[in-house]
Amino acid sequence: MLIEMNMAHIDSWKFKSNHGKQVALGLASIGMGVALMVAFRHFDASGMTNSLAGFLLGVFLLLLGSTTLLIQGRQTVVVDLQTHQIVVEDTTPFGIKKRIIPFHDILDTGLGYLGKKSNFVIFYYINLHLKNGKVYSLFPPGRFYDGSSDRSVMETRRRQLEELLTQHPSRQQGAYSNL
């Protein structure tokens, strides 16, 4: 459910990735990998191609799931209206990495997606076009943020963020008039 926000009374927005879905994806990959490895473990030289392909797919899924569990982490996105910046914090078993993006470094926003509608799996995310020419993705696929599979939710977040950015002094002075 989408909630309308009154921007004047909010100090910051805070979004956290869904750690449980990341773990579930890793475990599902491991389970499917083991099942394929067991099902196709008897490959011989004569009809080896199909059985070997199934076995190797199982090995790949097992490695992918194991890697997912080892490097999985949490991501927190905070849009801080007091300091006029976006803070993205990645917490993994290897440490904490912070990225700070000041509002004045953001030229434009856009909505990106990963997946196909025909496959019924699609993830939406917000692209921040920065002054340095780079594009930074907020709410990236694979982090499983709430609402990331719903275009209207992510478009509303993007519009609300764009509204906040237009209220920032650097935008009001015409710094972004060429967009």
MONOR-V981763 format. One record per pair of residues at least 24 apart in sequence whose ideal C-beta (glycine too) atoms are under 8 Angstrom apart, sorted by the first residue. I is the first residue (numbers start at 1). J is the second residue. D is the distance in whole Angstrom. If there is no record, write none. Layout:
# MONOR-V981763
i=<I;I>
j=<J;J>
d=<D;D>
This chain:
# MONOR-V981763
i=<2;2;2;2;5;7;7;7;7;7;10;11;11;11;12;12;12;12;12;13;13;13;14;14;14;14;15;15;15;15;15;15;16;16;16;16;16;17;17;17;17;17;17;18;18;18;18;19;19;19;21;22;22;22;22;22;23;23;25;25;26;26;26;26;26;27;27;28;29;29;29;29;29;30;30;30;30;30;31;32;32;32;33;33;33;33;33;33;33;33;33;34;34;36;37;75;75;77;77;77;79;79;81;84;86;86;88;99;101;101;101;103;103;103;103;103;104;104;104;104;105;105;105;106;106;106;107;107;107;108;108;109;109;109;109;110;111;111;111;111;112;113;114;115;122;122;123;123;124;124;124;124;124;124;124;125;126;126;126;126>
j=<147;152;153;156;160;81;160;163;164;167;81;80;81;82;78;79;80;81;82;77;78;79;76;77;78;79;76;77;78;139;145;146;74;75;76;77;145;74;75;76;143;144;145;143;144;145;146;72;73;74;144;68;72;142;143;144;69;72;65;68;65;66;68;69;72;65;69;65;61;62;64;65;68;61;62;65;66;69;65;58;61;65;57;58;59;60;61;62;63;64;65;58;62;61;62;140;143;138;139;145;161;164;164;168;128;138;138;136;128;130;136;164;165;168;170;171;131;168;170;175;130;131;132;130;131;165;131;176;179;176;179;158;161;162;165;158;151;154;155;158;137;151;141;141;149;151;148;149;148;149;150;151;153;154;155;154;154;157;158;161>
d=<8;7;6;6;6;8;7;7;6;8;6;7;6;6;6;6;5;6;7;8;7;4;7;7;5;8;7;5;8;7;6;8;6;7;5;8;8;6;4;7;4;6;6;8;4;7;7;7;8;5;4;7;5;8;7;6;7;7;8;6;5;7;4;4;6;7;7;7;5;7;5;3;6;7;6;4;6;8;8;8;5;8;8;5;7;7;3;3;8;7;6;7;6;7;7;8;5;6;7;8;7;7;7;6;8;7;7;8;7;7;7;7;6;4;7;8;8;7;4;8;5;5;8;6;8;6;6;6;7;7;6;5;6;5;7;8;8;6;6;5;7;8;4;8;6;8;5;6;6;7;7;5;8;4;8;7;7;6;5;7>
